[in-house]
Amino acid sequence: MKTSYTIASISAALVGAAALVLGLADVLVWAGSTGPISIGILEITGDDFFRWAWGGLVVVLGGVLMLAGARSLGDLDQRATAVLGVIMVWLIAGCDIFGMICSGIPAGEESEAFFNSLGGFIGGFAPPYAPAILLLPFTLIVAWLLLDQRQGA
């Protein structure tokens, strides 16, 4: 039986493997087996149980679903499995972005004002970023490739 690999299956497998590794890093940093990780624009601090433990687990499972779905994307069920993995990463990335927005609204403790200035608010979106936010543009591409494939492909 000959297996043909498409750009969608290769990209889903690569992004799925990255999500698996970064999600495991989230959980391991939270568990205390390693210290905080900061590499370039990536930062994993692990100080919040719900974000780093549960969020890392959701990213891990999203990566597993993308890897499982990348095997045979000609089948609609496999493609749907990969898309579900992408959506799981989107959920955590959306929560991280929402957290960035909410933390940028109030001014810092050293300021007399309650609301942050526009420059301070926009400055809150500067790097470093959580792993799910870094995976977001790649998962958008994977979702587009998966949903753009024709049924017979």
C-alpha positions, 0 to 999 in steps of 0.5 A: 500500500503506497502512502502519499504525503501532501503538504497538508499532512506534513504541515499538520504533523510538524505543527502537531509535533511542535504543539506536543513538545511545547505542551509537555514543556508547559506541564513540566515547567509547572510541575517544577521539574525545570525552571522557567524557560525563556528562549527568544520570544518564547516564555514558559513561566509555569506560575499558574495551575489552570493556565500552565497545567491544564492549558499545557495538557490541552495543547498536548492533546491538540498536538496528539490529535493533529498527529493522529489526523495527519496520517490519512487526510484523504479520509474525512474523519482523519481530517476532522481529527486534525482540525479538532486538534487545531481548534484545541490549540486555538482555545488556549491561544485565545485565552492567552490573548484575552489575558494579555488584553485584560492585563493591559487595561489597568495601569501599574501600581506605580501609576496614579491613574486607574487605566493604562495609557494607549502606549502602555496598553499596546506595550503589553503585547510585546514579546515574550509570548506563551507557546500557544500564541506562537503556534497560532499562525501555524495552526491557521495555515494548517486549518486552511490547508486541511479545510481547503482539500477536496473530498477526493484528494 
